[in-house]
Structure formats: structure tokens, C-alpha cells
Amino acid sequence: MAKTSVRVRAQKKPKFSTRIVRRCFRCGRKRGYLRDFNMCRICFRELASKGEIPGVKKGSW
């Protein structure tokens, strides 16, 4: 869980476009970020297993 100050700082518009830090909207994690879903891999997995992300289901083969 990221500190609130870090999350707020990441939401500000950076001076240069290469300084953008994408963070998970649920927990604030910056590593393992999935752009398509705007969240980290851990939160994605939790929500996908609960069936709360439309169009995503657990794969099995």
C-alpha cells in the first residue's frame, strides 16, 4: 500500500512527459501495472477471480 502523499504526487502533471508514473488506482502500486485495466497485477488477479472485471475469466486447460 503506497502512502497517500506518493499517490497524490503521481497524479500531478509532470514537468516532462517521460516522468509519468502510472499507479494502481486501488493500492497505489507502481510495479506490475496493467495499462488496459489501470491496476496492478495483484489487484487484477483478486478482482478477476471474484468475477468483478467484465470480460475476464480464469483460464484453464
PDB file with SEQRES, HELIX, SHEET and CRYST1 records, atoms N, CA, C and O in Angstrom:
SEQRES   1 A   61  MET ALA LYS THR SER VAL ARG VAL ARG ALA GLN LYS LYS          
SEQRES   2 A   61  PRO LYS PHE SER THR ARG ILE VAL ARG ARG CYS PHE ARG          
SEQRES   3 A   61  CYS GLY ARG LYS ARG GLY TYR LEU ARG ASP PHE ASN MET          
SEQRES   4 A   61  CYS ARG ILE CYS PHE ARG GLU LEU ALA SER LYS GLY GLU          
SEQRES   5 A   61  ILE PRO GLY VAL LYS LYS GLY SER TRP                          
HELIX    1 AA1 THR A    4  GLN A   11  1                                   8    
HELIX    2 AA2 SER A   17  ARG A   19  5                                   3    
HELIX    3 AA3 ARG A   41  LYS A   50  1                                  10    
CRYST1    1.000    1.000    1.000  90.00  90.00  90.00 P 1           1          
ATOM      1  N   MET A   1       0.846  -1.174   0.000  1.00  0.00           N  
ATOM      2  CA  MET A   1       0.000   0.000   0.000  1.00  0.00           C  
ATOM      3  C   MET A   1       0.894   1.241   0.000  1.00  0.00           C  
ATOM      4  O   MET A   1       1.715   1.431   0.897  1.00  0.00           O  
ATOM      5  N   ALA A   2       0.721   2.067  -1.007  1.00  0.00           N  
ATOM      6  CA  ALA A   2       1.525   3.282  -1.125  1.00  0.00           C  
ATOM      7  C   ALA A   2       0.982   4.371  -0.208  1.00  0.00           C  
ATOM      8  O   ALA A   2      -0.214   4.424   0.076  1.00  0.00           O  
ATOM      9  N   LYS A   3       1.883   5.238   0.251  1.00  0.00           N  
ATOM     10  CA  LYS A   3       1.463   6.352   1.093  1.00  0.00           C  
ATOM     11  C   LYS A   3       0.594   7.306   0.286  1.00  0.00           C  
ATOM     12  O   LYS A   3       0.709   7.387  -0.937  1.00  0.00           O  
ATOM     13  N   THR A   4      -0.260   8.013   0.973  1.00  0.00           N  
ATOM     14  CA  THR A   4      -1.165   8.953   0.318  1.00  0.00           C  
ATOM     15  C   THR A   4      -0.392  10.046  -0.405  1.00  0.00           C  
ATOM     16  O   THR A   4      -0.778  10.452  -1.501  1.00  0.00           O  
ATOM     17  N   SER A   5       0.689  10.527   0.192  1.00  0.00           N  
ATOM     18  CA  SER A   5       1.469  11.590  -0.440  1.00  0.00           C  
ATOM     19  C   SER A   5       2.091  11.130  -1.758  1.00  0.00           C  
ATOM     20  O   SER A   5       2.201  11.919  -2.696  1.00  0.00           O  
ATOM     21  N   VAL A   6       2.493   9.872  -1.837  1.00  0.00           N  
ATOM     22  CA  VAL A   6       3.076   9.336  -3.062  1.00  0.00           C  
ATOM     23  C   VAL A   6       2.014   9.216  -4.146  1.00  0.00           C  
ATOM     24  O   VAL A   6       2.279   9.493  -5.316  1.00  0.00           O  
ATOM     25  N   ARG A   7       0.821   8.807  -3.758  1.00  0.00           N  
ATOM     26  CA  ARG A   7      -0.271   8.676  -4.719  1.00  0.00           C  
ATOM     27  C   ARG A   7      -0.671  10.032  -5.285  1.00  0.00           C  
ATOM     28  O   ARG A   7      -0.909  10.164  -6.485  1.00  0.00           O  
ATOM     29  N   VAL A   8      -0.743  11.035  -4.423  1.00  0.00           N  
ATOM     30  CA  VAL A   8      -1.118  12.384  -4.858  1.00  0.00           C  
ATOM     31  C   VAL A   8      -0.046  12.952  -5.781  1.00  0.00           C  
ATOM     32  O   VAL A   8      -0.371  13.594  -6.780  1.00  0.00           O  
ATOM     33  N   ARG A   9       1.206  12.729  -5.465  1.00  0.00           N  
ATOM     34  CA  ARG A   9       2.307  13.216  -6.288  1.00  0.00           C  
ATOM     35  C   ARG A   9       2.274  12.593  -7.683  1.00  0.00           C  
ATOM     36  O   ARG A   9       2.603  13.258  -8.665  1.00  0.00           O  
ATOM     37  N   ALA A  10       1.880  11.326  -7.776  1.00  0.00           N  
ATOM     38  CA  ALA A  10       1.818  10.639  -9.065  1.00  0.00           C  
ATOM     39  C   ALA A  10       0.678  11.171  -9.929  1.00  0.00           C  
ATOM     40  O   ALA A  10       0.736  11.064 -11.154  1.00  0.00           O  
ATOM     41  N   GLN A  11      -0.350  11.739  -9.316  1.00  0.00           N  
ATOM     42  CA  GLN A  11      -1.488  12.269 -10.065  1.00  0.00           C  
ATOM     43  C   GLN A  11      -1.215  13.641 -10.664  1.00  0.00           C  
ATOM     44  O   GLN A  11      -1.906  14.057 -11.594  1.00  0.00           O  
ATOM     45  N   LYS A  12      -0.216  14.348 -10.145  1.00  0.00           N  
ATOM     46  CA  LYS A  12       0.128  15.667 -10.672  1.00  0.00           C  
ATOM     47  C   LYS A  12       0.699  15.543 -12.082  1.00  0.00           C  
ATOM     48  O   LYS A  12       1.296  14.528 -12.438  1.00  0.00           O  
ATOM     49  N   LYS A  13       0.505  16.591 -12.870  1.00  0.00           N  
ATOM     50  CA  LYS A  13       1.073  16.596 -14.212  1.00  0.00           C  
ATOM     51  C   LYS A  13       2.578  16.841 -14.091  1.00  0.00           C  
ATOM     52  O   LYS A  13       2.993  17.841 -13.504  1.00  0.00           O  
ATOM     53  N   PRO A  14       3.403  15.940 -14.641  1.00  0.00           N  
ATOM     54  CA  PRO A  14       4.849  16.099 -14.510  1.00  0.00           C  
ATOM     55  C   PRO A  14       5.401  17.185 -15.436  1.00  0.00           C  
ATOM     56  O   PRO A  14       4.763  17.581 -16.412  1.00  0.00           O  
ATOM     57  N   LYS A  15       6.586  17.644 -15.105  1.00  0.00           N  
ATOM     58  CA  LYS A  15       7.255  18.662 -15.911  1.00  0.00           C  
ATOM     59  C   LYS A  15       7.581  18.118 -17.302  1.00  0.00           C  
ATOM     60  O   LYS A  15       7.461  18.832 -18.297  1.00  0.00           O  
ATOM     61  N   PHE A  16       7.989  16.868 -17.363  1.00  0.00           N  
ATOM     62  CA  PHE A  16       8.304  16.210 -18.628  1.00  0.00           C  
ATOM     63  C   PHE A  16       7.445  14.956 -18.760  1.00  0.00           C  
ATOM     64  O   PHE A  16       7.151  14.289 -17.768  1.00  0.00           O  
ATOM     65  N   SER A  17       7.046  14.640 -19.991  1.00  0.00           N  
ATOM     66  CA  SER A  17       6.128  13.520 -20.207  1.00  0.00           C  
ATOM     67  C   SER A  17       6.746  12.167 -19.847  1.00  0.00           C  
ATOM     68  O   SER A  17       6.013  11.219 -19.566  1.00  0.00           O  
ATOM     69  N   THR A  18       8.067  12.058 -19.851  1.00  0.00           N  
ATOM     70  CA  THR A  18       8.705  10.783 -19.530  1.00  0.00           C  
ATOM     71  C   THR A  18       8.688  10.486 -18.033  1.00  0.00           C  
ATOM     72  O   THR A  18       9.016   9.375 -17.616  1.00  0.00           O  
ATOM     73  N   ARG A  19       8.315  11.451 -17.242  1.00  0.00           N  
ATOM     74  CA  ARG A  19       8.280  11.261 -15.786  1.00  0.00           C  
ATOM     75  C   ARG A  19       6.941  10.741 -15.277  1.00  0.00           C  
ATOM     76  O   ARG A  19       6.732  10.662 -14.066  1.00  0.00           O  
ATOM     77  N   ILE A  20       6.047  10.392 -16.166  1.00  0.00           N  
ATOM     78  CA  ILE A  20       4.733   9.884 -15.745  1.00  0.00           C  
ATOM     79  C   ILE A  20       4.917   8.575 -14.988  1.00  0.00           C  
ATOM     80  O   ILE A  20       5.612   7.672 -15.455  1.00  0.00           O  
ATOM     81  N   VAL A  21       4.301   8.478 -13.834  1.00  0.00           N  
ATOM     82  CA  VAL A  21       4.331   7.246 -13.051  1.00  0.00           C  
ATOM     83  C   VAL A  21       2.903   6.735 -12.972  1.00  0.00           C  
ATOM     84  O   VAL A  21       2.034   7.365 -12.371  1.00  0.00           O  
ATOM     85  N   ARG A  22       2.679   5.597 -13.583  1.00  0.00           N  
ATOM     86  CA  ARG A  22       1.335   5.016 -13.564  1.00  0.00           C  
ATOM     87  C   ARG A  22       1.220   4.135 -12.330  1.00  0.00           C  
ATOM     88  O   ARG A  22       2.081   3.296 -12.066  1.00  0.00           O  
ATOM     89  N   ARG A  23       0.145   4.339 -11.579  1.00  0.00           N  
ATOM     90  CA  ARG A  23      -0.059   3.592 -10.345  1.00  0.00           C  
ATOM     91  C   ARG A  23      -1.433   2.949 -10.333  1.00  0.00           C  
ATOM     92  O   ARG A  23      -2.369   3.428 -10.973  1.00  0.00           O  
ATOM     93  N   CYS A  24      -1.532   1.874  -9.603  1.00  0.00           N  
ATOM     94  CA  CYS A  24      -2.799   1.172  -9.424  1.00  0.00           C  
ATOM     95  C   CYS A  24      -3.770   2.093  -8.692  1.00  0.00           C  
ATOM     96  O   CYS A  24      -3.399   2.743  -7.714  1.00  0.00           O  
ATOM     97  N   PHE A  25      -5.010   2.147  -9.165  1.00  0.00           N  
ATOM     98  CA  PHE A  25      -5.974   3.039  -8.526  1.00  0.00           C  
ATOM     99  C   PHE A  25      -6.466   2.491  -7.191  1.00  0.00           C  
ATOM    100  O   PHE A  25      -6.999   3.247  -6.379  1.00  0.00           O  
ATOM    101  N   ARG A  26      -6.296   1.196  -6.950  1.00  0.00           N  
ATOM    102  CA  ARG A  26      -6.748   0.611  -5.689  1.00  0.00           C  
ATOM    103  C   ARG A  26      -5.702   0.706  -4.587  1.00  0.00           C  
ATOM    104  O   ARG A  26      -5.992   1.172  -3.485  1.00  0.00           O  
ATOM    105  N   CYS A  27      -4.472   0.259  -4.890  1.00  0.00           N  
ATOM    106  CA  CYS A  27      -3.462   0.174  -3.834  1.00  0.00           C  
ATOM    107  C   CYS A  27      -2.301   1.145  -4.020  1.00  0.00           C  
ATOM    108  O   CYS A  27      -1.556   1.384  -3.069  1.00  0.00           O  
ATOM    109  N   GLY A  28      -2.122   1.711  -5.206  1.00  0.00           N  
ATOM    110  CA  GLY A  28      -1.055   2.667  -5.441  1.00  0.00           C  
ATOM    111  C   GLY A  28       0.261   2.045  -5.867  1.00  0.00           C  
ATOM    112  O   GLY A  28       1.269   2.744  -5.968  1.00  0.00           O  
ATOM    113  N   ARG A  29       0.268   0.757  -6.115  1.00  0.00           N  
ATOM    114  CA  ARG A  29       1.488   0.062  -6.528  1.00  0.00           C  
ATOM    115  C   ARG A  29       1.911   0.514  -7.930  1.00  0.00           C  
ATOM    116  O   ARG A  29       1.060   0.682  -8.804  1.00  0.00           O  
ATOM    117  N   LYS A  30       3.214   0.711  -8.151  1.00  0.00           N  
ATOM    118  CA  LYS A  30       3.677   1.155  -9.462  1.00  0.00           C  
ATOM    119  C   LYS A  30       4.309   0.033 -10.282  1.00  0.00           C  
ATOM    120  O   LYS A  30       4.430   0.160 -11.501  1.00  0.00           O  
ATOM    121  N   ARG A  31       4.705  -1.043  -9.650  1.00  0.00           N  
ATOM    122  CA  ARG A  31       5.288  -2.163 -10.381  1.00  0.00           C  
ATOM    123  C   ARG A  31       4.210  -3.180 -10.729  1.00  0.00           C  
ATOM    124  O   ARG A  31       3.252  -3.360  -9.976  1.00  0.00           O  
ATOM    125  N   GLY A  32       4.365  -3.834 -11.853  1.00  0.00           N  
ATOM    126  CA  GLY A  32       3.388  -4.834 -12.272  1.00  0.00           C  
ATOM    127  C   GLY A  32       2.078  -4.198 -12.682  1.00  0.00           C  
ATOM    128  O   GLY A  32       1.013  -4.763 -12.437  1.00  0.00           O  
ATOM    129  N   TYR A  33       2.139  -3.026 -13.306  1.00  0.00           N  
ATOM    130  CA  TYR A  33       0.955  -2.256 -13.674  1.00  0.00           C  
ATOM    131  C   TYR A  33       0.429  -2.714 -15.027  1.00  0.00           C  
ATOM    132  O   TYR A  33       1.201  -2.862 -15.974  1.00  0.00           O  
ATOM    133  N   LEU A  34      -0.874  -2.938 -15.126  1.00  0.00           N  
ATOM    134  CA  LEU A  34      -1.522  -3.317 -16.379  1.00  0.00           C  
ATOM    135  C   LEU A  34      -2.289  -2.105 -16.905  1.00  0.00           C  
ATOM    136  O   LEU A  34      -3.286  -1.689 -16.316  1.00  0.00           O  
ATOM    137  N   ARG A  35      -1.822  -1.551 -18.004  1.00  0.00           N  
ATOM    138  CA  ARG A  35      -2.433  -0.331 -18.544  1.00  0.00           C  
ATOM    139  C   ARG A  35      -3.877  -0.535 -18.974  1.00  0.00           C  
ATOM    140  O   ARG A  35      -4.715   0.348 -18.792  1.00  0.00           O  
ATOM    141  N   ASP A  36      -4.170  -1.698 -19.544  1.00  0.00           N  
ATOM    142  CA  ASP A  36      -5.526  -1.948 -20.036  1.00  0.00           C  
ATOM    143  C   ASP A  36      -6.569  -1.864 -18.934  1.00  0.00           C  
ATOM    144  O   ASP A  36      -7.713  -1.484 -19.185  1.00  0.00           O  
ATOM    145  N   PHE A  37      -6.184  -2.212 -17.725  1.00  0.00           N  
ATOM    146  CA  PHE A  37      -7.137  -2.255 -16.613  1.00  0.00           C  
ATOM    147  C   PHE A  37      -6.865  -1.201 -15.548  1.00  0.00           C  
ATOM    148  O   PHE A  37      -7.637  -1.074 -14.598  1.00  0.00           O  
ATOM    149  N   ASN A  38      -5.775  -0.442 -15.691  1.00  0.00           N  
ATOM    150  CA  ASN A  38      -5.439   0.646 -14.773  1.00  0.00           C  
ATOM    151  C   ASN A  38      -5.229   0.157 -13.337  1.00  0.00           C  
ATOM    152  O   ASN A  38      -5.590   0.840 -12.378  1.00  0.00           O  
ATOM    153  N   MET A  39      -4.637  -1.039 -13.206  1.00  0.00           N  
ATOM    154  CA  MET A  39      -4.368  -1.583 -11.880  1.00  0.00           C  
ATOM    155  C   MET A  39      -3.169  -2.515 -11.920  1.00  0.00           C  
ATOM    156  O   MET A  39      -2.704  -2.904 -12.991  1.00  0.00           O  
ATOM    157  N   CYS A  40      -2.679  -2.866 -10.746  1.00  0.00           N  
ATOM    158  CA  CYS A  40      -1.527  -3.752 -10.658  1.00  0.00           C  
ATOM    159  C   CYS A  40      -1.965  -5.208 -10.820  1.00  0.00           C  
ATOM    160  O   CYS A  40      -3.154  -5.526 -10.781  1.00  0.00           O  
ATOM    161  N   ARG A  41      -0.990  -6.069 -10.998  1.00  0.00           N  
ATOM    162  CA  ARG A  41      -1.273  -7.484 -11.246  1.00  0.00           C  
ATOM    163  C   ARG A  41      -1.962  -8.159 -10.068  1.00  0.00           C  
ATOM    164  O   ARG A  41      -2.766  -9.073 -10.252  1.00  0.00           O  
ATOM    165  N   ILE A  42      -1.648  -7.713  -8.866  1.00  0.00           N  
ATOM    166  CA  ILE A  42      -2.213  -8.338  -7.672  1.00  0.00           C  
ATOM    167  C   ILE A  42      -3.702  -8.010  -7.551  1.00  0.00           C  
ATOM    168  O   ILE A  42      -4.530  -8.894  -7.331  1.00  0.00           O  
ATOM    169  N   CYS A  43      -4.027  -6.721  -7.700  1.00  0.00           N  
ATOM    170  CA  CYS A  43      -5.434  -6.309  -7.641  1.00  0.00           C  
ATOM    171  C   CYS A  43      -6.219  -6.900  -8.803  1.00  0.00           C  
ATOM    172  O   CYS A  43      -7.374  -7.294  -8.643  1.00  0.00           O  
ATOM    173  N   PHE A  44      -5.588  -6.962  -9.975  1.00  0.00           N  
ATOM    174  CA  PHE A  44      -6.240  -7.552 -11.137  1.00  0.00           C  
ATOM    175  C   PHE A  44      -6.616  -8.999 -10.859  1.00  0.00           C  
ATOM    176  O   PHE A  44      -7.727  -9.435 -11.161  1.00  0.00           O  
ATOM    177  N   ARG A  45      -5.688  -9.727 -10.287  1.00  0.00           N  
ATOM    178  CA  ARG A  45      -5.939 -11.137 -10.008  1.00  0.00           C  
ATOM    179  C   ARG A  45      -7.062 -11.323  -8.987  1.00  0.00           C  
ATOM    180  O   ARG A  45      -7.905 -12.207  -9.137  1.00  0.00           O  
ATOM    181  N   GLU A  46      -7.066 -10.487  -7.955  1.00  0.00           N  
ATOM    182  CA  GLU A  46      -8.127 -10.573  -6.941  1.00  0.00           C  
ATOM    183  C   GLU A  46      -9.499 -10.320  -7.545  1.00  0.00           C  
ATOM    184  O   GLU A  46     -10.437 -11.086  -7.326  1.00  0.00           O  
ATOM    185  N   LEU A  47      -9.605  -9.234  -8.310  1.00  0.00           N  
ATOM    186  CA  LEU A  47     -10.898  -8.877  -8.899  1.00  0.00           C  
ATOM    187  C   LEU A  47     -11.329  -9.852  -9.986  1.00  0.00           C  
ATOM    188  O   LEU A  47     -12.517 -10.142 -10.124  1.00  0.00           O  
ATOM    189  N   ALA A  48     -10.369 -10.360 -10.759  1.00  0.00           N  
ATOM    190  CA  ALA A  48     -10.706 -11.316 -11.817  1.00  0.00           C  
ATOM    191  C   ALA A  48     -11.218 -12.626 -11.227  1.00  0.00           C  
ATOM    192  O   ALA A  48     -12.144 -13.232 -11.766  1.00  0.00           O  
ATOM    193  N   SER A  49     -10.626 -13.056 -10.134  1.00  0.00           N  
ATOM    194  CA  SER A  49     -11.073 -14.314  -9.529  1.00  0.00           C  
ATOM    195  C   SER A  49     -12.447 -14.173  -8.883  1.00  0.00           C  
ATOM    196  O   SER A  49     -13.189 -15.150  -8.783  1.00  0.00           O  
ATOM    197  N   LYS A  50     -12.792 -12.958  -8.442  1.00  0.00           N  
ATOM    198  CA  LYS A  50     -14.126 -12.706  -7.897  1.00  0.00           C  
ATOM    199  C   LYS A  50     -15.159 -12.510  -8.998  1.00  0.00           C  
ATOM    200  O   LYS A  50     -16.362 -12.558  -8.743  1.00  0.00           O  
ATOM    201  N   GLY A  51     -14.682 -12.285 -10.236  1.00  0.00           N  
ATOM    202  CA  GLY A  51     -15.589 -12.062 -11.357  1.00  0.00           C  
ATOM    203  C   GLY A  51     -16.084 -10.630 -11.448  1.00  0.00           C  
ATOM    204  O   GLY A  51     -17.154 -10.380 -12.004  1.00  0.00           O  
ATOM    205  N   GLU A  52     -15.320  -9.683 -10.909  1.00  0.00           N  
ATOM    206  CA  GLU A  52     -15.749  -8.288 -10.893  1.00  0.00           C  
ATOM    207  C   GLU A  52     -15.233  -7.485 -12.077  1.00  0.00           C  
ATOM    208  O   GLU A  52     -15.588  -6.317 -12.232  1.00  0.00           O  
ATOM    209  N   ILE A  53     -14.396  -8.099 -12.918  1.00  0.00           N  
ATOM    210  CA  ILE A  53     -13.913  -7.421 -14.121  1.00  0.00           C  
ATOM    211  C   ILE A  53     -14.663  -8.032 -15.305  1.00  0.00           C  
ATOM    212  O   ILE A  53     -14.513  -9.222 -15.580  1.00  0.00           O  
ATOM    213  N   PRO A  54     -15.466  -7.237 -16.006  1.00  0.00           N  
ATOM    214  CA  PRO A  54     -16.243  -7.792 -17.113  1.00  0.00           C  
ATOM    215  C   PRO A  54     -15.349  -8.257 -18.265  1.00  0.00           C  
ATOM    216  O   PRO A  54     -14.392  -7.583 -18.645  1.00  0.00           O  
ATOM    217  N   GLY A  55     -15.687  -9.424 -18.804  1.00  0.00           N  
ATOM    218  CA  GLY A  55     -14.950  -9.958 -19.947  1.00  0.00           C  
ATOM    219  C   GLY A  55     -13.699 -10.733 -19.576  1.00  0.00           C  
ATOM    220  O   GLY A  55     -12.994 -11.202 -20.469  1.00  0.00           O  
ATOM    221  N   VAL A  56     -13.397 -10.887 -18.296  1.00  0.00           N  
ATOM    222  CA  VAL A  56     -12.198 -11.609 -17.876  1.00  0.00           C  
ATOM    223  C   VAL A  56     -12.635 -12.825 -17.059  1.00  0.00           C  
ATOM    224  O   VAL A  56     -13.433 -12.716 -16.128  1.00  0.00           O  
ATOM    225  N   LYS A  57     -12.097 -13.974 -17.428  1.00  0.00           N  
ATOM    226  CA  LYS A  57     -12.369 -15.162 -16.613  1.00  0.00           C  
ATOM    227  C   LYS A  57     -11.095 -15.967 -16.485  1.00  0.00           C  
ATOM    228  O   LYS A  57     -10.179 -15.834 -17.297  1.00  0.00           O  
ATOM    229  N   LYS A  58     -11.042 -16.786 -15.480  1.00  0.00           N  
ATOM    230  CA  LYS A  58      -9.847 -17.572 -15.192  1.00  0.00           C  
ATOM    231  C   LYS A  58      -9.657 -18.624 -16.289  1.00  0.00           C  
ATOM    232  O   LYS A  58     -10.583 -19.352 -16.649  1.00  0.00           O  
ATOM    233  N   GLY A  59      -8.445 -18.678 -16.798  1.00  0.00           N  
ATOM    234  CA  GLY A  59      -8.139 -19.654 -17.837  1.00  0.00           C  
ATOM    235  C   GLY A  59      -7.848 -21.015 -17.251  1.00  0.00           C  
ATOM    236  O   GLY A  59      -7.242 -21.124 -16.185  1.00  0.00           O  
ATOM    237  N   SER A  60      -8.279 -22.059 -17.946  1.00  0.00           N  
ATOM    238  CA  SER A  60      -7.961 -23.418 -17.546  1.00  0.00           C  
ATOM    239  C   SER A  60      -7.878 -24.265 -18.793  1.00  0.00           C  
ATOM    240  O   SER A  60      -8.685 -24.120 -19.711  1.00  0.00           O  
ATOM    241  N   TRP A  61      -6.879 -25.169 -18.824  1.00  0.00           N  
ATOM    242  CA  TRP A  61      -6.735 -26.037 -19.978  1.00  0.00           C  
ATOM    243  C   TRP A  61      -6.143 -27.359 -19.592  1.00  0.00           C  
ATOM    244  O   TRP A  61      -5.949 -28.222 -20.448  1.00  0.00           O  
TER     245      TRP A  61                                                      
END                                                                             
